[in-house]
Amino acid sequence: QVQLVESGGGKVQPGGSLRLSCAASGIRFSAYTMGWYRQAPGKQRELVATVTSGGITNYADSVKGRFTISRDNAKMTVFLQMNSLKPEDTAVYSCNADLNQGVNFWGQGTQVTVSS
C-alpha cells in the first residue's frame, strides 16, 4: 500500500519560515520524481517544486529564492523549506510521487496559512 504523509504545516506570520516533510512508504522512493504542489481556495492546483531521482530541482517562479526542496532517499522523505513566507503562499500543500510511466501518487495535503 502506497502512502505519502505530509507534516509540518501550520500558521505563520509573514516573513516567517516553515519546513514541510513528506514521508513515503510502499514505493521504490529513489526512483521517483518527488514534488510539492499547492492549491489555494478558489484556485487551481499549481506546482511549487520538484526534485528528480537524480537530484535535479525545479521551482515555480513565485517561490524561487525562498523555497528549497530536498530529498533523503534513505529516510524516503522529501522536504520543502519555506522561508520569507508571504500571505499569497497560503494554500494546502500536497506531496506527489511520479514515476513518469503513468504511475503517480498523492498525499492528503497539509494546510499552510501565512497571516498576521
N, C-alpha and C positions, 0 to 999 in steps of 0.2 A: 504494500500500500504506500503510495507516494504522499508525502506530507511536506508542505512548506509552511513554517510557523514564524510569523513576524513578531518582533517585540521592539520596545524602545520608544514607541510613540508617546505623545502627551502634549501638554500645553506649555508654551514657552513665550517669553516676551520677544518682541522684535530685536534683532541683533544677537539673539541667543543661539545656542547650539543643541543639537540632539544627535544621537547615534542610533540608527536602526540596525537590527540584526534579523537575519532570516536563516533559520536552521532547517536543513533539508534532510529527508530520510526516504529510503525506498528507491533512490536513483543512483546512477553512477555519476556522482556530483561533478567530478573533474572533467567530464566530457561535455557538460552543458554550458551554454552561454547563460549567465545569470543577469537578471535585470531588476531594476526598480521602476515602477510606473506609479502615477498618481492620478486621482480623479477628484476634482473639486465639485461642490454642489452645482448642478446645472451645466456642467461642462463635460466634454468627452475625456476619456482616459488618455493620458499622454505619457510618453517615455521620459524618464528622468535620467537614467544612466544604465549602461550595460557593461559587463566585463566578460570577455570570451574565455574559453578554456585555456587559451594561450596568454591571457592577462592583458589583452588589448581593451582599452576603455573607450567609451563614447558617452558624451554628455549632451543634454539639451542646452541650447544657448542660454536659457534663462538661469541655469544653475552653474555654469562653468565658472571656475574660480572660487566657488563657495561650497560645493558638494564634492565628496570623494567616495568613489565606490571601490571596494576591495573584497577579496575572497580568501578564505582559508580552506583549502581542499581537505586538509587533514581533519578539520572540525566540521566539514560540509556546511559551511556557513558563509553567507555574503553579508557585507556591511555597507551602510551608507552613512558617512559622516557628513552632517549638515551644519554648516557654520553661517553666520551672518544671515540668519533667517528673517524672512520678510512676511508680512501678512498674506501676500499672494502665494506663499508656499503652503498655506493651509489646504489640506486635502487628506483623503485616505490614500496611504501609500501601500502598494502591493508588490510582493516579490514574484518574479517569474523565472521559470527554468525552461530553456528552449534548446532542443537538440537539432534544429534545422532540418528535420525529417518528418515534419508534421506532428512531432511529439512535443507537447507544451503543457506546462503545469503552472497553476497559480496558487498563491497563498490567500488567506482570508482578508488580509489588509489590517493596517493599524492607522489610527487617526493621529494626525499631526495638526495642531492648532497654534498659530502664531498670532498672539494678541496681547495688548497691554491691558 
